[in-house]
Amino acid sequence: MTAPLLDIAEVADHSGLAASALRYYEQQGLITSAGRHGLRRTYTPDVVPRLTLINCARRAGFTIAEIQHFLRATPDDTELRAQLAVKAREVEEDIARLTRMRDGLHHAATCTHARLVDCPEFKRTLATPDAIHAGAEGNSIC
C-alpha cells in the first residue's frame, strides 16, 4: 500500500517552509511533485526528509547549485567529495565560532562588569583558540 500524497500546504506545514519556497525548489529541480489535486501540487511523503536535508544545507551555507550537485552525486564524484571536505571544515569553523558566542552570551548574562565588553572572561570566551595560545586575548572572529 502506498502512502497518501501530501498537498503543498501539508508539506509546507511539515517542513516549516513557505509554499513559495517549495515551488522554487521544484523549479530548481531539488524536489519533484507527484502531480496535482485540483490546482494544488501534491508530493510523496519522502519529500519532507529531503526538504530537511535541503534546509539544513542552506542553513550551513550551501548554494542551490551546490545542493543540486550533491543531490545528483554518485560515490565516484571526486570533485564533489573534495568540495564536501572543504565545506565540512567551514562548518566546523562556524560551529566553533558559534560555540564561543554562546559561551560568551552565557557569561554576559551573569557578568558584573560595568561594561561587558571590558570583561576579561567575556573577551577570552570570544577569542579564537589561536589568539588565546598566542596570548592575544583581544583577537576574535566575532
Phi, psi and omega in degrees: 000134181271150179289148179294148178286151177254136176277170187302324179293321179293318178296319178300316178298313182293325186267341184078010180258153177287152177302325179297324177294320178297316178297319178296313179299323177294316179301325181277356178084013180280329177226163180228134176278155179273350181147209181223148170241101190069233178266355185266135175294148174236153183223154172283154182300337181290354176290333184294310176297327177296319177293326176298316177297313180299314180297318178298315180296319178298316181293335178276359175100006177289143174277166176301317180299319178296320179293318177303313179299314181299318182290338179262355189294151174244165182301336181267014179277086185292326178298315179296318180300320177295317178297320179295322178296318177297314181297322179298319177295320178296319178295319177300319178295320177298317179298315180298317179296314181293326177295318177297319180296316178301313181297321177296319179293320176300316179295315182299330181295338182236001184291145181252005177296144181300320174238117183303323182292344177270352182291122180300323180293319178298314179299317181296320181298321183275346183291147176291152178304322179297321180292322180295314180295331179276354181080016181254080185304324187285343181284120178216166179261356181268000000 
